[in-house]
């Protein structure tokens, strides 16, 4: 976990890493790797790490993480309403 800056979720106090998706959006990622993880974090000096989804057939043996919205007990409070 030392290779990325670890922050804390404002609602559940879990350790998270703020990353940037391949589409340029900020996303909180669980700091600890998880066996069910789908995201790889790529370090980028001076910038947030890049979070990218790893194909299921390539996941074996990698330390992948989950998006924090999948594990946060308070995730409903952070959902944005989608407008049509």
N, C-alpha and C positions, 0 to 999 in steps of 0.2 A: 504493500500500500504506500510505501514511502516515495515511489516515483511520481505520484500525483498528489496535488494539494487536496487534503481531506477537510471537508466542512461538516456542518451538522444540519440535519433537517430541522426547520423551524417549528414543526408541529410534533414530531415524535422523537427528536433528538438522536436519531440514528446517524451513523457516519455515512456521508455521501461524497461523491466527487461530481463537480459540475463539469459536464462535457459539452461538446458541440456535435450535433448530428451532421451527417453528410449534406443535409439540406440547410445547414447554417443556424439551426435553432438550438437554444440552450436546453439541456436535459440533465436532471439529477440522476445519478447512477449509484447503486449500492457500492460502498467502498470495498467490501469483502467479496472475493470471488465466490461463485456459487456453482455447484454441479449442474444446476438447471440453467445456468447463464447462457445468454445469447449474444452479448455485446463484447466486443474487443475494444480496448482503449489504446489509442496510439498517441504517445507523448509528442508534443510539439512545443519546443522551447518558446517561452514568452506568450503562449496562447493556451486556452483550455485544450485538454486532450480531445481527439477526434473519436467519437463513438460510432462503430459500424457493426451491423448485424453479420454474424458469421453463419454461413450455410450449415445446416445440420450435419452433412457428411464430412465437414472439416472441423467440427468442434472437439473431437476426441483429443484429450491430453492438454487442451488449452485452459488457461485460467480466465474464464469469462465471467461477466457480471450481469446482474439483472437491472433493468430500469427501476428506479426507486418507486415509481408509481405502482409497480406490481407488488411491492412488499409493504408500503407505508400503511399503517392502520388508519391514518387520517386522509387517505387519498381522495375521498369524496369531497372534502372541504377545498381541495385544490383544483378540482376539475373546472374547466372553462365551459360555459354554455356555448353550444354551436349554433350559430345563426344561419338561417337559410337564405 
